[in-house]
Amino acid sequence: MPERSGGVSDWSQLPDLASRQVGGSVVAANDEFFAERENLIKDAAPVYQTHTFNNKGQVYDGWETRRRRDGSPGPDWALIRLGVAGVVSGIVVDTAFFIGNFPPHVSIEGASVPGHPSVDELLAADWHTLVPVSPVEGDSRNLFEASNDRRITHVRVNMHPDGGIARVRVHGTAVPDPQWIDDIPFDLAALRNGGRAVACSDGFFSPPNNMLQPGISRFMADGWETRRRRDDGNDWATVALAAEAVPAVLELDTTHYKGNSPARISLDGYTADGELVSLLEPTALQPDATHRFRLTGDRPVNHVRLNVLPDGGVARLRLFGRITPAGREQLESRFTATTPDH
């Protein structure tokens, strides 16, 4: 499928903050006559089957509104609650299989609304432009850089004037609210808290950010899996932590990996000055099982490197520990800087 770029950089490798798998939801749309709004954030890629009709016409795997007949310019809109609040770096508007019925233009706005707002409260919120009114091509992944550095909890997708969109991906970096850090178990590596994979030796079957998703892994491709190594090395993934911390407990599971789990793993940490420190010596794993390990060391680290020996798949990784005062200040500063109205 073709790609149309509005100036894409490596932001497409950042987590999708709107994904259903991380808790995203399409809470409202002004119209969804032909196809349901919830399709916008489905994790699976769009599909199409010819000559598949219901009582409203050809079935589309996306969100599609009726044709405007009142002469108004629109837009039609959908409100998405992000599963992970954060700073949006780029947005993909995927019009896969929408050829004669895609919107000629889209725009996207973001808002930061605390708590659990109603639809009416969202419609009355202070919205900021993430993507200005921009042309869109049909049956394409249209890529747009976001132009706002605020912490966003919701996005509003606008079609000018109407039409259909298959998927919307909102890539960015999580900014957790510091009120949920103190005296509460805190996963230093979770996507929703700002953890993210920043490098890996291999992600042939599936990428390492999958390990950091919430919930139980649903199937094999929902974790991180490497190809089979044919040399004497091992695979690894480096994860940036939400903030500087002293990790204490590693939870790792190999659910669904039965003939392809790693034989062993080890865990290292990187200090602020780049020094590598050992947190867990090479330790045997079981296939299709959950594991919990006490970690050694009392030095603060900003990143960890999970080593899988020699290769294989990891379904989920959780890392619990104590955030340092410097790390707490870092999180507080970032939250305040990206939430000016807080």
N, C-alpha and C positions, 0 to 999 in steps of 0.2 A: 504494500500500500504506500502511495506517495507521502512524503513529508513536506510540509511547508513551514519554514522557519521564520520567526520574527526576531532572530538574533540569539539563537540558543547557545548556551555554553554548557558546562558540565552540571548545571542544575538538574538536568533530567535524571541524574544518578541519586539525587536526594530523595528521601521518603515521600510517598504520596500521602499528604496529611488528610485527604478527604476519603480515602479508601474505606469501603465497608468493613474490611478486615481490621482496621484500627479504630472502628467505632463511628465512622462518618455516616451521615444520614441526609437524604433530600427531604427537607421538612415541609416544603410547599412549592407549588407552581401555579401560575395564573391559568394555565391550560395544559392538559395532557390528553387531548381527545384521541389521538392515534396511538400513542405509545407512552408508557408510564415513566414518570420522572425518576423513580428509583433505579432505573437501568443506568443512569448516568455514572454511578459510582461502583457498579459491579466490578469485582476484581478480575473476572475472566475477560478476555478479549472479545470484542463484538463478533457475532456470527450472523449468517443470513441463509435462509432457505427459500428458494424460489417457489412461487405458487403456494405459499402458506398464508391463507386468508382467515380472518375472523369477521365478525359482523361490521367492522369498521374499515376493512381493507387489508392490504398486505401487512403482515406482522413484521415490525422492525425492532431490533434489539438496541433500543435507545429511547430518547425522549423526543416526542414529536407532537407539535401543536397543529390545530386546524388552520386553514388558510384564512387570513384576515380579509373580510369583505366590507369593512366599514370605512376604508380609506385611511385609517390611522397608521402612523409609522411604527407603532409598537413601542417598546419591545415586549415580546413574551419573556417571562423570567422564571427562574427556579432558584430557591434558597437552599444552600447546602450548609449543614452544620459540620464543621471539621471534626474528625475524630481526635485530632491532635492539634491544639492551638499553637501557632508559631508564625514566623516570618516567611512569607511566600516569595520564592525566588523565580518561579516560572510555572506556566500553566499549559497543559495540552488540551486542546479542543479537538476531539477525534470525531470526524464525520463519516466513519467507515460505513459504506453501503448506502449512504444518503447521497444520491446523485442528482435527482431532479427535485429534491425537496429539502435541501440544506439551506440554512440562513445565509444570505450574502454577506452579512456583517455580524460580529458579536462584540460585546464589551463585558468586562467582569469587574465587580466591585468587592471590597472586603470591609468587614466591620468587626469591632472588638466589643462584645456584649457579655458581661459577666453573668454567672449563674446559669439558669435554664430558661431563657426567654421564650415567650410565646411568639407565634407568627406575627401577630399585630405589633408586638414590641420590636421584632426584627424589621418590619416594614418601616417603622418610625425611627430606626437607628441612624446613626451618623455613618454613612457609607463613603468609602474612599476608593478612588480609581486604582485598580490593579492593572487592567488592560483597557486602554481607550477603545472607542469604536474602531474596529479593524476588519479588513476583508478576510473572508474565509473561503476555502476551496472545498468542494465536495469529495467524499471518499478519500480523505486525507487526514493525517495527523498534523494539525495546525499548532505550531509551537510559539509561545509568546513569553518573553521575559516580563516579570512583574516590576512595577515602578513604584513600589511602596515598601518602606522598611518598618511598618508597624506590626505589632503582634495581632494576628487575625484569628477570630473564632468562627466566623461564618463568611461564606462567599455568595454573591448573587451573580448568576449567569444570565446575561441578557441576549436574546436573539433579535436582530433588527431585520425585518419586522417579525418573522415567524419561521417555522421550519423544524428541522430535526437534527439532533446531535446524539451520537452514540455513547461517548464517554467523555468525562472531564477528569483530568488528573491534576492535582494541586501539589506541586513539589516545593518543599521548603524545609526549614529547620525548626524543630520544636522549641518553644520557650515555656517551660513549666512555671506555674504560679508558686512562688516560694512558700505560701501558706500550707502547701501539702508536702513540705519537706521535713519540717521539724517534728521529731518525736513520732514519726510515722514510717513504717518500712518503705524504703525508697530503692527502686531498681535503677542502679547507676547506668545501665546499658539500654534501657527501654527506649524505643523510638518516641513514645509519648513524653518522655522526660528529657529528651534532647540527645540521647545516645544515638550513634549512627556508625555504620561501617565506613571507613575511609580508605581502606585498601585491602586487597586479598590476592593470594597467589593464583586463584582460579575460581570461577563461578560458572562453569560450563553448563551445568544443568539448572542451577537456580542461584540467585545472588545472596550474599551474606546478610543484607538487611532483613531478609525474611526471618532470621533467627530472633530478631529483636521485636517482632510483632507481639501484640497481646494475645491471650487465649491459647488454647491447645492447637497444635498443628493439625490441619484438616486432612492432609494427604502428603505424599512424598515431596512434591514440587513446592510445598508451602514452607520448606526449610531451606537450608543452604547445602548444596551438594556439588562436589567437584568431580571431574572426570577421573578415570583410573590412572594413577601414576605408573610410569614404566622406568623410573630411575630410582636413585637412592635418597631422594629428598622427601619433604613432607609439605603438605598444604597448610595455609594459615590465613587468618583474617584479623585485621587491626580495627578495633572499635574505639572511637572517641567517646569518653564518658560524659555524662551530663555536666559534671563539674569535677574539680580535683577532689579526690576522696581516698580513703584507705579501705580497699575491698576486703570483706571478711568471709563471704559465703558465695560460692558459685553453684547455681542450679543449671543443669544441662540435660536435655533429653534427646533421645535418638528415636522418638516415636516414628513409626512407619519405615525406618531404616533397618531392615532385617538382614539382608545379605550385603549391605553396603555401608554399615556404620563404621566409624574409625575404630581401629584396634585400641588406640590409646589417645589421650589428649594431654597437653600441658598448657599452662597459662603464665604469661609474663606481663609485667607492667612497665610503663614508661613514665619516669618522673618528669617534672617541668623542665629540667635541663637535658632531657633526652637519654638519661641513663636507664638501662634495661635491668629490671629486678625480677627475680623469680617469685611467683605467687603459688604455683602448683607444679610439682615435679611430674614427669610422665606417669600417667595413671591409666589403668585399663578401663575400658567401657564395655557395657553390654548392649547388644542390639535391641531396638524397640523397647527402650526402658528409660525411666527417669533417674537422674543421679543428683546427689548433693555433696559438695566438698567444702570442708573448712580450709581457708587459705592461710598461707604463712606470710610473714612480713608485716611491718607496721609503717611503711613509708608511703606517703601520699603519691598517687599517680594520676595522670590525665588521660592515658590511653592504656588499653590492654591488648595483647596479641594472643588469640586462641590458636594453638598449634594442633592440628589433627594429624595423627601418625598412622599410616602415611597419607591417607586420603579418606574420602567418604562423605557422609551426610550428617548434619546436626539440625534437629528440628527447632529447638528453642534454647536460648541462652538468657539466664537471669543473673545479675550480679548485684549483691547487696553489700552495703558498707556504710561507713561514716564519712559524711562530707566534711571537709576541713573548713575552718573559718574563712580561708581565702576562697574556697569553692563556693561557700554560701554567699559571700560578698559578690562573687562573679555572677551567680544566678540572680541575685537581687538587683544588681546593676543592669543586667540585660533585660529583665522583666520591666523595670522602671523605664528604661530607655525606649522600649518598644511599645509601652502602654502609657503614653503621656497623660491620658485622662484618668488613670487609676488613682 
